[in-house]
Amino acid sequence: MSQPFFPGERAAQSFLRPRPVAAPRLRLFCFPYAGGSATLYHQWPSALPADIELVAVQYPGRATRMREAPCTRLQALLDDIEAGILPQLDRPYAFFGHSMGATVAHELTRRLLAANRPLPKHLFLSGRSAPQLAPRKAPIHALPHAEFIAAMRGLNGTPAEILAHRELMEMLVPIIRADFEVLETWQYEPTAPHTIPLSVFGGIADAAVPLENLDAWADCTTARFKRHMFPGDHFFLQQHYPAMLNIVVRALESV
């Protein structure tokens, strides 16, 4: 039976490999949305070629890292991820991130660029407005419990039966609050555009991330840019990830 995690304590907790590949041509690192875990991407390798290894990033405070405190600042989260990911950049790689994961992936890329580290061959960013745009909604991470739950319900990403499960929500709410605090306390610092090809994905019915906010990502790169739209709201990837991965695979064929 194959081991689902990299060897070593940090890697075993922080990076999930649903389908380990002995000598991958390329690694696709995937970053979860707020409140999510690496298991979001557990089924995705079935839609990838055998020579691409999917590596799902596990943020502190959940699943295999449940005993750790979640990060509440983006820089701390980037510090954590960077320490574990650097040894894995020994071959071509790409980043995929949805919502919060798109922000984490893009900011990690900018950090790697500033440090003259190996860079991703392609960025795939999903369900997130371009970073230079002002937030469309007021912060929610400090709301009282009932109001925070109502805000989560409005996002349509958490099943109603989970929202109604008091004991489970007592465990989940601190994690989700921390993730929103990461996003809502972070301030984008403009820099020159990078030179990495960028593909963005959006939901046609996602009112939080309209088409023009996706198109604004084009200002972040001097390389090729393409937008792809799918039916559904903010969590369109749950139904459409096979089609999304077809786009990813085609974009990476020449890498």
Backbone bond lengths (Angstrom), bond angles and torsions (degrees), N, CA, C in turn:
res aa  C-N    CA-C-N  psi(-1)  N-CA   C-N-CA  omega(-1)  CA-C   N-CA-C  phi
1 M - - - 1.475 - - 1.519 109.41 -
2 S 1.320 117.92 130.05 1.462 120.96 -177.77 1.518 110.82 -71.13
3 Q 1.323 115.13 149.44 1.453 121.05 176.75 1.521 109.53 -81.80
4 P 1.344 119.23 129.13 1.462 120.92 -175.98 1.511 114.07 -80.17
5 F 1.344 118.44 -5.88 1.453 120.09 -176.88 1.523 110.90 -127.34
6 F 1.358 114.85 156.70 1.448 120.05 171.76 1.522 109.80 -63.25
7 P 1.331 118.76 149.79 1.451 120.46 173.02 1.523 110.18 -64.39
8 G 1.324 115.91 157.46 1.457 120.03 178.63 1.512 110.82 97.01
9 E 1.310 116.27 141.67 1.462 120.78 -173.11 1.521 112.40 -60.98
10 R 1.342 117.93 -50.85 1.465 119.99 -177.99 1.524 110.71 -61.16
11 A 1.326 116.36 -50.36 1.459 119.48 -177.11 1.521 111.62 -64.62
12 A 1.328 116.86 -36.74 1.460 120.07 -178.83 1.515 111.59 -62.91
13 Q 1.309 117.25 -32.04 1.455 121.09 -179.35 1.525 112.42 -88.96
14 S 1.309 117.04 -28.20 1.462 121.29 -166.52 1.517 115.06 -103.42
15 F 1.332 118.48 -15.48 1.461 121.12 -175.21 1.528 109.86 -139.24
16 L 1.312 115.59 116.36 1.463 122.51 -179.73 1.523 109.88 -96.72
17 R 1.327 116.29 129.96 1.467 122.46 173.59 1.530 107.98 -114.48
18 P 1.307 118.56 96.18 1.465 119.76 -179.66 1.524 112.80 -61.70
19 R 1.339 117.05 -32.19 1.468 121.69 178.96 1.526 107.93 -136.38
20 P 1.333 117.82 89.54 1.462 119.81 -178.05 1.527 111.64 -60.62
21 V 1.327 115.95 142.21 1.459 122.93 177.70 1.521 107.40 -122.60
22 A 1.323 117.23 126.04 1.465 121.36 -173.20 1.523 112.33 -62.36
23 A 1.324 116.96 -45.27 1.471 120.75 -178.41 1.522 108.53 -138.31
24 P 1.317 118.05 73.98 1.466 120.23 -175.42 1.523 112.82 -67.32
25 R 1.321 114.72 145.32 1.467 119.72 172.00 1.513 110.54 -69.10
26 L 1.330 115.84 -32.80 1.461 121.67 -175.76 1.523 108.96 -154.81
27 R 1.334 116.48 147.26 1.462 121.98 172.98 1.526 109.22 -108.31
28 L 1.315 114.95 135.54 1.461 121.58 175.65 1.525 107.56 -110.75
29 F 1.341 116.57 105.31 1.460 121.79 178.53 1.526 108.85 -85.49
30 C 1.332 116.27 129.75 1.459 121.42 -176.36 1.523 110.56 -119.28
31 F 1.329 116.26 132.35 1.460 123.78 -174.02 1.530 109.56 -113.47
32 P 1.342 118.56 127.64 1.467 121.63 -175.68 1.529 113.74 -75.52
33 Y 1.320 114.86 164.98 1.467 121.71 172.88 1.525 109.95 -80.35
34 A 1.335 116.61 174.16 1.467 121.96 -178.29 1.525 110.49 -59.55
35 G 1.329 115.62 131.78 1.447 121.13 -178.73 1.511 114.21 82.32
36 G 1.330 117.18 -8.21 1.455 121.34 -177.75 1.518 112.43 -90.73
37 S 1.324 114.70 171.87 1.459 120.69 178.41 1.518 109.38 -131.85
38 A 1.317 115.43 176.03 1.462 120.81 -179.01 1.523 112.19 -61.50
39 T 1.331 117.41 -24.49 1.463 120.02 -178.29 1.529 112.89 -66.09
40 L 1.319 117.01 -13.64 1.465 120.70 173.47 1.527 111.00 -52.62
41 Y 1.331 116.48 -33.19 1.464 121.65 -173.17 1.531 112.77 -100.99
42 H 1.320 117.31 14.07 1.464 120.39 -172.83 1.527 112.51 -61.04
43 Q 1.338 118.09 -36.42 1.467 121.21 -176.53 1.525 113.35 -88.12
44 W 1.305 117.44 -10.00 1.458 120.16 -171.06 1.531 114.89 -64.48
45 P 1.329 120.94 -34.53 1.470 118.80 -178.17 1.518 114.25 -58.02
46 S 1.330 117.80 -23.18 1.465 119.91 178.95 1.520 112.11 -63.22
47 A 1.327 117.50 -19.15 1.466 121.88 179.31 1.526 112.08 -102.64
48 L 1.333 116.99 11.06 1.462 121.33 -178.60 1.526 110.58 -114.39
49 P 1.341 117.60 152.37 1.462 120.07 173.74 1.529 111.24 -62.97
50 A 1.320 115.66 159.95 1.461 120.67 -175.93 1.519 113.31 -65.78
51 D 1.338 117.83 -20.97 1.468 119.47 -176.86 1.530 113.23 -94.22
52 I 1.334 118.04 4.70 1.470 121.78 174.35 1.524 108.09 -108.67
53 E 1.318 115.50 123.72 1.461 121.02 179.42 1.521 109.65 -101.01
54 L 1.319 116.49 121.16 1.457 121.07 175.74 1.525 109.22 -85.05
55 V 1.325 115.63 129.94 1.461 122.58 177.60 1.523 107.02 -123.36
56 A 1.326 116.64 112.48 1.465 121.43 -177.54 1.520 109.69 -94.72
57 V 1.323 115.81 128.94 1.461 122.15 -176.65 1.525 109.44 -82.81
58 Q 1.332 115.51 132.93 1.465 121.70 177.16 1.528 109.36 -106.24
59 Y 1.326 117.10 114.67 1.464 120.49 176.86 1.534 110.02 -72.44
60 P 1.330 118.29 154.72 1.469 120.43 176.19 1.531 111.60 -61.36
61 G 1.332 115.46 150.41 1.458 121.01 172.09 1.508 115.94 96.04
62 R 1.337 118.44 5.20 1.468 120.53 -176.91 1.533 110.20 -147.84
63 A 1.331 114.63 156.85 1.471 122.83 173.54 1.529 110.77 48.73
64 T 1.329 117.89 -119.86 1.464 121.24 -177.36 1.523 113.15 -66.04
65 R 1.336 116.89 -11.43 1.476 120.94 179.86 1.528 110.75 -119.06
66 M 1.324 115.83 29.90 1.457 121.71 -174.97 1.526 112.58 -61.20
67 R 1.324 117.49 -30.83 1.464 120.24 -176.93 1.528 112.80 -77.28
68 E 1.320 117.34 -9.81 1.462 121.18 178.86 1.526 110.14 -90.61
69 A 1.314 115.68 152.33 1.465 119.92 174.62 1.522 109.23 -74.45
70 P 1.325 118.14 138.02 1.461 119.21 176.08 1.519 111.11 -68.75
71 C 1.302 116.47 150.52 1.466 121.33 176.25 1.523 109.33 -73.29
72 T 1.323 116.19 146.32 1.463 121.17 175.91 1.525 112.11 -118.36
73 R 1.321 117.14 1.82 1.462 121.92 176.95 1.521 108.67 -133.16
74 L 1.320 116.06 141.31 1.456 119.88 -176.26 1.520 111.81 -62.73
75 Q 1.329 117.84 -39.49 1.462 119.23 -178.04 1.521 111.25 -61.88
76 A 1.326 117.47 -38.81 1.467 120.39 177.64 1.526 110.92 -65.50
77 L 1.324 116.99 -39.65 1.458 120.35 178.30 1.523 110.71 -65.84
78 L 1.328 117.16 -41.76 1.460 120.49 177.78 1.518 111.27 -64.47
79 D 1.330 117.46 -39.60 1.467 120.69 176.44 1.525 110.18 -56.48
80 D 1.322 115.36 -46.11 1.458 121.24 -177.90 1.528 111.36 -63.07
81 I 1.321 116.55 -47.86 1.464 120.29 -177.28 1.520 110.69 -67.94
82 E 1.315 116.89 -43.60 1.461 120.52 -176.87 1.524 111.34 -59.13
83 A 1.326 117.33 -41.36 1.462 120.66 -178.31 1.524 111.92 -59.79
84 G 1.320 116.95 -35.34 1.453 120.01 -178.24 1.513 114.75 -90.31
85 I 1.325 116.81 -23.03 1.462 118.95 -173.27 1.526 113.00 -88.94
86 L 1.325 117.47 -26.52 1.466 120.19 -174.92 1.531 113.03 -54.75
87 P 1.343 120.11 -45.15 1.468 118.49 179.63 1.524 113.90 -64.43
88 Q 1.317 117.52 -14.69 1.462 121.35 -177.31 1.530 112.89 -95.10
89 L 1.321 116.74 1.29 1.468 120.76 -179.42 1.521 110.51 -93.31
90 D 1.324 116.17 38.02 1.465 122.38 -177.05 1.518 112.49 -91.87
91 R 1.315 116.88 6.53 1.466 122.43 177.89 1.528 107.52 -153.79
92 P 1.324 118.61 167.85 1.471 119.10 -179.00 1.529 111.35 -54.50
93 Y 1.326 115.24 146.40 1.461 119.77 -178.45 1.516 110.16 -151.02
94 A 1.329 115.16 164.78 1.462 122.92 176.03 1.521 107.65 -139.73
95 F 1.340 115.73 161.02 1.463 122.32 178.08 1.524 109.62 -115.23
96 F 1.336 115.75 138.50 1.464 122.53 167.15 1.523 107.80 -125.88
97 G 1.329 116.66 134.58 1.457 120.10 175.12 1.511 110.70 -145.81
98 H 1.328 115.81 140.86 1.466 120.62 177.34 1.518 109.98 -112.92
99 S 1.331 116.81 131.30 1.457 124.23 176.93 1.528 109.75 57.62
100 M 1.329 119.34 -117.03 1.460 120.33 175.51 1.528 110.86 -53.10
101 G 1.324 116.44 -38.68 1.459 120.28 -179.86 1.512 113.30 -60.85
102 A 1.340 117.35 -31.36 1.461 120.28 176.65 1.520 110.77 -66.25
103 T 1.329 116.54 -42.36 1.464 120.37 177.03 1.517 110.58 -62.55
104 V 1.327 117.14 -46.06 1.464 120.82 -179.46 1.527 110.35 -61.56
105 A 1.326 117.24 -45.43 1.462 120.88 -179.08 1.522 111.65 -62.44
106 H 1.328 116.52 -43.24 1.461 119.40 -177.24 1.522 111.59 -70.72
107 E 1.325 117.33 -41.64 1.462 119.70 179.63 1.526 111.57 -69.80
108 L 1.318 117.70 -33.68 1.460 119.74 174.27 1.521 110.26 -65.25
109 T 1.312 117.18 -39.04 1.465 120.88 176.55 1.521 110.77 -60.27
110 R 1.319 117.08 -44.69 1.470 120.01 179.93 1.525 110.63 -64.78
111 R 1.328 117.13 -35.62 1.461 120.17 177.54 1.534 110.40 -67.09
112 L 1.324 117.25 -43.84 1.461 120.75 178.55 1.523 111.09 -62.82
113 L 1.322 116.60 -38.69 1.459 121.09 177.30 1.522 111.00 -61.95
114 A 1.323 117.48 -45.61 1.462 121.68 -179.27 1.523 111.94 -64.17
115 A 1.335 116.88 -29.02 1.465 121.49 -178.85 1.527 112.67 -93.63
116 N 1.330 116.72 5.95 1.467 121.97 179.35 1.531 111.79 59.54
117 R 1.322 116.27 39.55 1.461 122.27 176.83 1.531 109.94 -91.57
118 P 1.331 117.83 165.56 1.468 119.56 172.96 1.531 110.39 -57.73
119 L 1.317 116.26 137.89 1.465 121.20 -174.48 1.526 111.44 -106.99
120 P 1.325 116.77 154.39 1.466 119.05 175.89 1.523 111.14 -62.98
121 K 1.316 115.18 147.45 1.462 120.73 177.91 1.524 111.61 -76.66
122 H 1.325 116.94 -20.81 1.464 121.09 -179.21 1.523 107.73 -160.45
123 L 1.318 115.98 145.62 1.458 122.58 173.87 1.524 108.72 -111.65
124 F 1.329 116.08 128.74 1.459 122.69 176.22 1.527 106.81 -117.71
125 L 1.329 116.38 108.34 1.461 122.02 -172.39 1.523 109.10 -119.27
126 S 1.317 115.93 131.02 1.460 121.41 -166.52 1.522 111.01 -131.07
127 G 1.347 116.04 137.51 1.459 120.81 170.86 1.510 114.70 60.89
128 R 1.332 116.88 37.22 1.470 120.01 -177.60 1.526 109.55 -147.02
129 S 1.330 116.02 134.88 1.461 120.61 175.59 1.520 110.16 -70.65
130 A 1.319 116.35 154.06 1.465 121.15 177.47 1.525 110.16 -58.12
131 P 1.326 117.86 144.32 1.473 120.71 -170.27 1.514 114.96 -67.96
132 Q 1.329 117.71 -23.40 1.463 119.73 -177.35 1.527 112.72 -77.93
133 L 1.337 117.74 -8.13 1.459 121.55 -178.75 1.522 110.95 -85.15
134 A 1.324 115.83 146.93 1.464 120.53 178.86 1.528 109.78 -69.27
135 P 1.341 118.16 146.70 1.470 120.72 177.69 1.525 111.21 -58.22
136 R 1.329 116.12 143.16 1.463 121.43 -179.25 1.521 112.34 -88.60
137 K 1.337 117.43 -17.95 1.461 120.70 -175.51 1.520 110.76 -128.03
138 A 1.332 115.66 154.76 1.462 121.21 176.02 1.527 109.55 -69.64
139 P 1.341 117.46 152.63 1.468 120.57 178.81 1.528 111.61 -59.78
140 I 1.326 115.88 147.82 1.465 120.08 179.71 1.524 112.72 -122.88
141 H 1.331 118.81 -8.56 1.467 119.14 -168.88 1.526 113.39 -65.16
142 A 1.342 117.99 -24.07 1.467 120.96 -178.00 1.527 113.13 -101.39
143 L 1.319 117.99 8.96 1.464 120.69 -179.70 1.531 110.96 -64.94
144 P 1.332 117.74 151.03 1.469 120.21 170.63 1.526 110.67 -56.55
145 H 1.320 115.86 159.21 1.464 121.00 -170.66 1.529 112.65 -53.67
146 A 1.320 117.73 -51.17 1.464 120.21 -175.82 1.524 111.27 -62.42
147 E 1.324 116.70 -40.28 1.462 120.06 179.62 1.524 111.09 -69.94
148 F 1.320 116.43 -35.11 1.463 119.61 177.93 1.526 110.50 -65.91
149 I 1.328 116.84 -42.54 1.465 120.55 177.54 1.525 110.34 -61.91
150 A 1.329 116.83 -40.58 1.464 120.30 178.28 1.522 110.85 -62.82
151 A 1.332 116.55 -39.70 1.463 120.48 178.20 1.524 110.65 -65.08
152 M 1.323 116.89 -40.62 1.467 120.56 176.82 1.522 111.05 -62.46
153 R 1.328 115.55 -41.48 1.469 119.61 179.22 1.533 110.25 -60.47
154 G 1.317 116.23 -37.62 1.454 120.57 179.61 1.516 113.62 -67.36
155 L 1.328 117.33 -23.14 1.460 120.71 179.06 1.524 112.28 -76.53
156 N 1.339 116.52 -19.94 1.467 122.13 174.12 1.528 113.29 67.08
157 G 1.336 116.46 23.97 1.459 118.82 -179.52 1.510 114.22 -106.09
158 T 1.343 117.11 -7.67 1.458 121.49 -178.32 1.521 108.99 -118.18
159 P 1.330 118.33 123.97 1.469 120.18 -179.39 1.524 111.95 -56.12
160 A 1.332 116.06 145.33 1.467 121.36 -177.09 1.519 111.96 -59.16
161 E 1.351 117.02 -35.37 1.462 119.23 -178.90 1.530 111.84 -67.40
162 I 1.323 117.09 -29.59 1.466 120.29 175.90 1.521 110.08 -74.40
163 L 1.330 116.84 -42.88 1.465 120.33 178.05 1.526 111.36 -60.21
164 A 1.315 117.25 -29.85 1.463 121.18 -178.61 1.527 112.93 -86.86
165 H 1.322 117.41 -5.88 1.465 122.12 -177.27 1.527 108.39 -91.23
166 R 1.333 116.19 100.74 1.468 120.79 -170.97 1.524 112.90 -60.13
167 E 1.327 117.53 -46.97 1.460 119.99 -177.13 1.526 111.26 -64.65
168 L 1.317 116.29 -41.32 1.460 120.07 179.75 1.522 111.08 -65.98
169 M 1.327 116.71 -41.10 1.459 119.81 -179.77 1.528 111.66 -67.63
170 E 1.327 117.27 -30.36 1.463 119.39 175.95 1.524 111.03 -62.15
171 M 1.323 116.72 -29.84 1.455 121.57 177.51 1.528 111.73 -82.16
172 L 1.332 116.71 -37.89 1.458 120.90 -173.18 1.523 113.86 -82.62
173 V 1.328 117.55 -35.74 1.464 120.20 -173.48 1.527 112.87 -57.98
174 P 1.334 120.92 -44.15 1.471 118.81 178.66 1.526 113.34 -60.21
175 I 1.328 117.11 -34.55 1.463 120.72 178.30 1.524 110.07 -68.06
176 I 1.324 116.10 -46.63 1.465 120.04 -177.72 1.525 110.45 -67.67
177 R 1.330 117.10 -40.30 1.473 120.30 175.75 1.526 110.51 -57.80
178 A 1.325 116.42 -45.58 1.462 120.26 -178.63 1.523 110.97 -61.61
179 D 1.335 116.89 -41.45 1.461 119.84 179.41 1.526 111.27 -64.24
180 F 1.318 116.77 -41.89 1.465 118.83 177.10 1.523 111.14 -66.93
181 E 1.322 116.72 -33.63 1.465 118.86 176.35 1.524 110.75 -65.28
182 V 1.323 117.34 -38.28 1.466 120.98 174.73 1.523 110.31 -53.78
183 L 1.325 115.89 -49.14 1.465 120.58 -176.14 1.523 112.42 -73.11
184 E 1.321 116.65 -39.48 1.467 120.50 -171.13 1.522 113.20 -82.94
185 T 1.325 118.19 -14.24 1.469 120.81 175.90 1.520 112.22 -101.06
186 W 1.325 116.42 -8.34 1.467 120.84 -179.29 1.526 110.22 -80.33
187 Q 1.317 115.88 139.10 1.463 121.55 175.88 1.525 109.08 -120.17
188 Y 1.301 115.79 125.02 1.461 121.31 -179.11 1.518 110.46 -69.30
189 E 1.324 116.30 133.64 1.461 122.43 176.44 1.523 108.27 -111.77
190 P 1.335 117.29 109.80 1.468 120.06 -175.92 1.527 112.19 -61.97
191 T 1.312 115.31 141.63 1.460 122.91 172.63 1.525 107.36 -137.94
192 A 1.324 115.94 175.59 1.460 119.74 176.60 1.526 109.55 -62.97
193 P 1.325 117.83 147.84 1.465 120.04 177.92 1.529 111.08 -58.44
194 H 1.320 116.35 146.68 1.462 120.03 174.66 1.526 109.39 -85.59
195 T 1.313 116.33 -177.48 1.468 121.22 -175.04 1.530 111.40 -118.03
196 I 1.316 116.42 29.41 1.463 121.39 -176.27 1.529 109.47 -100.65
197 P 1.329 118.80 129.79 1.465 120.06 175.85 1.527 110.83 -55.82
198 L 1.327 115.74 142.72 1.459 120.70 -171.97 1.525 109.67 -135.22
199 S 1.315 115.66 124.85 1.465 122.10 173.88 1.520 108.52 -117.00
200 V 1.326 116.64 133.41 1.463 119.79 178.55 1.527 109.52 -118.65
201 F 1.333 114.88 150.72 1.458 122.65 -179.45 1.521 108.91 -125.02
202 G 1.320 116.40 140.88 1.457 120.23 179.63 1.515 112.08 -142.10
203 G 1.336 115.19 158.21 1.457 121.53 174.97 1.520 110.22 -96.22
204 I 1.301 117.05 131.61 1.460 121.29 -176.49 1.523 111.29 -58.84
205 A 1.335 117.29 -34.37 1.469 121.46 -178.57 1.528 112.85 -101.03
206 D 1.320 117.47 16.92 1.470 120.91 179.46 1.526 109.27 -83.88
207 A 1.334 116.44 97.99 1.464 120.62 -177.88 1.519 112.31 -68.60
208 A 1.334 117.46 -23.07 1.464 120.63 -178.02 1.519 112.63 -76.49
209 V 1.336 116.56 -22.86 1.469 120.53 -177.29 1.527 108.30 -132.47
210 P 1.336 117.43 81.07 1.465 120.12 -178.76 1.523 111.80 -69.65
211 L 1.304 114.18 165.34 1.459 121.54 -174.82 1.522 112.48 -54.68
212 E 1.334 117.17 -43.00 1.465 119.26 -177.21 1.526 111.96 -66.09
213 N 1.334 117.38 -27.30 1.463 120.33 177.34 1.520 111.65 -73.65
214 L 1.323 116.20 -29.41 1.455 120.33 173.37 1.521 110.75 -72.16
215 D 1.327 116.37 -43.23 1.462 120.03 -179.14 1.522 112.34 -62.84
216 A 1.334 117.22 -25.82 1.466 120.61 -179.63 1.525 112.40 -66.70
217 W 1.333 118.01 -16.43 1.463 120.33 174.11 1.526 111.74 -60.93
218 A 1.312 117.33 -23.14 1.468 120.32 -179.80 1.519 111.96 -58.68
219 D 1.336 117.01 -26.02 1.461 120.42 179.49 1.525 112.53 -73.96
220 C 1.318 117.72 -9.35 1.471 121.28 -176.96 1.521 113.08 -89.75
221 T 1.335 117.58 -7.56 1.459 120.34 -178.38 1.519 110.44 -139.99
222 T 1.330 115.19 151.51 1.463 120.43 172.09 1.525 110.52 -98.81
223 A 1.318 117.03 -3.67 1.459 122.01 178.91 1.528 109.65 -88.78
224 R 1.301 116.21 -172.25 1.466 119.62 -176.95 1.529 110.53 -67.83
225 F 1.316 114.14 146.83 1.464 122.06 -178.02 1.521 108.46 -134.18
226 K 1.328 115.95 139.11 1.461 119.24 176.89 1.523 109.42 -147.75
227 R 1.333 114.80 140.09 1.464 121.72 177.48 1.526 109.59 -109.06
228 H 1.340 115.62 139.75 1.464 122.28 178.61 1.525 108.63 -128.24
229 M 1.330 117.32 130.14 1.462 122.00 -177.99 1.532 110.37 -112.69
230 F 1.342 114.41 145.63 1.461 121.25 -178.65 1.525 109.83 -133.48
231 P 1.329 117.88 152.28 1.465 119.63 173.90 1.526 110.14 -61.06
232 G 1.343 115.04 146.56 1.453 118.65 174.78 1.510 113.72 119.84
233 D 1.337 114.66 174.81 1.458 121.72 -178.74 1.528 109.99 -92.95
234 H 1.321 116.61 -150.13 1.463 120.32 -173.94 1.527 113.04 -62.18
235 F 1.329 116.95 -25.29 1.462 120.38 -176.89 1.526 111.60 -106.11
236 F 1.322 115.51 37.51 1.459 121.88 -179.84 1.523 112.41 -59.09
237 L 1.322 117.84 -26.82 1.471 120.20 -176.72 1.525 111.98 -63.52
238 Q 1.322 118.66 -24.16 1.464 120.43 -178.56 1.523 111.79 -62.11
239 Q 1.328 117.08 -33.37 1.461 121.05 178.42 1.527 112.52 -96.92
240 H 1.308 117.40 -28.67 1.464 120.14 -167.47 1.524 114.27 -111.05
241 Y 1.337 117.61 14.15 1.464 117.69 -177.32 1.535 113.57 -62.22
242 P 1.356 121.08 -31.65 1.467 117.12 177.14 1.534 112.73 -61.86
243 A 1.334 116.96 -42.33 1.465 119.96 177.80 1.523 111.00 -67.19
244 M 1.325 116.82 -37.57 1.460 120.10 177.10 1.524 110.67 -62.73
245 L 1.328 116.62 -41.84 1.461 119.61 -179.30 1.523 111.87 -69.91
246 N 1.326 117.83 -27.71 1.467 119.21 172.27 1.522 110.55 -59.79
247 I 1.323 116.34 -41.24 1.467 121.01 177.62 1.520 110.26 -65.96
248 V 1.324 116.45 -43.00 1.466 120.92 178.64 1.527 110.41 -59.07
249 V 1.315 116.70 -48.10 1.465 121.05 -177.46 1.521 110.90 -62.08
250 R 1.320 117.45 -43.59 1.470 120.15 179.15 1.524 111.13 -62.11
251 A 1.321 116.12 -40.59 1.465 119.72 -179.27 1.519 111.90 -66.77
252 L 1.331 116.96 -25.95 1.465 120.71 -176.09 1.526 113.22 -98.42
253 E 1.317 117.68 2.43 1.470 120.41 -176.83 1.517 112.67 -60.05
254 S 1.316 117.48 -35.17 1.467 120.40 -176.21 1.519 113.26 -91.48
255 V 1.318 117.70 1.37 1.472 120.79 -178.82 1.523 109.41 -80.08
